[in-house]
Amino acid sequence: MTSRNRQLVPEAREGLNKFKMEAAQEVGVNLTDGYNGDLTSRQNGSVGGQMVKRMVEQYEKNL
């Protein structure tokens, strides 16, 4: 299986992972550096939603 998600800046992977872990901690989801397949869709969605929320806040702050 090939991934359709590709990073335009491969060096950003570490920063994105750190950002994801911070967002997970903020919403109370216990992510690990390895396998996280035991998380529910709701938990994963809350992490992604928190990440988007923070990105929008940062964008609006920089306007």
Buried (B, 14 or more C-beta within 10 A) or exposed (E): EEEEEEEEEEEEEEEEEEBBBBBBEBBEBEBEEEEBEEBEEEBBEBBBEBBEEBEEEEEEEEE
